[in-house]
Amino acid sequence: MSAADNNEQAPKNLISIITFNVTATQTIDGGIIPWVNIGKANEEILNLIDAEEIVIPEHEITVAVDYPLSNPTNFKLYSSIGFSRKLFLIELREKFITFAKSEEFDINTLDLVALDVYKTESGRIEIILDIDL
């Protein structure tokens, strides 16, 4: 096993869970929706609670995606200031648009409930997406 392979398999520690709450605009009471639709993220960001809060201070993160992909993958995101909920959603939506074209699924059916943020023993930040239909 190479060092790179060993690094990928390093145990991870859950350091935080980041949630997404959107103020409902289609209801009388303006309730809270505890997720954001990935396909409609650009619109839902306008009503996203704490959208500008930096929730991941690191400048480089790895995002692991399994559902709804036929072959799980991961990708890196970079930001000079860390990641707010808004910035993360914008970046994620762009990636999912690309995935949807190649895998032929509808991103408008995918709701992002939370991000599970892990830190590997080597100090890298890895994000696991909590996605519902």
HUVENLIN-V88456 format. One record per backbone hydrogen bond with DSSP energy under -1.0 kcal/mol. CO is the residue of the C=O (numbers start at 0). NH is the residue of the N-H. Records with the same first field share a line. If there is no record, write none. Layout:
CO: NH ; NH
This chain:
1: 5
2: 6
3: 7
4: 8
6: 9
12: 118
15: 116
17: 114
20: 48
21: 32
30: 23
32: 21
35: 111
37: 40
39: 43
40: 44
42: 45
43: 46
44: 47
46: 22
50: 85
55: 82
58: 78
60: 76
61: 126
62: 74
64: 72
72: 64
74: 62
76: 60
82: 54 ; 55
83: 87
84: 88
85: 89
86: 90
87: 91
88: 92
89: 93
90: 94
91: 95
92: 96
93: 97
94: 98
95: 99
96: 100
97: 101
98: 102
99: 103
105: 108
106: 38 ; 109
109: 37
110: 131
111: 35
112: 19
113: 129
114: 17
115: 127
116: 14 ; 15
117: 125
118: 12
119: 122
123: 119
124: 61
125: 117
126: 63
127: 115
129: 112 ; 113
131: 110
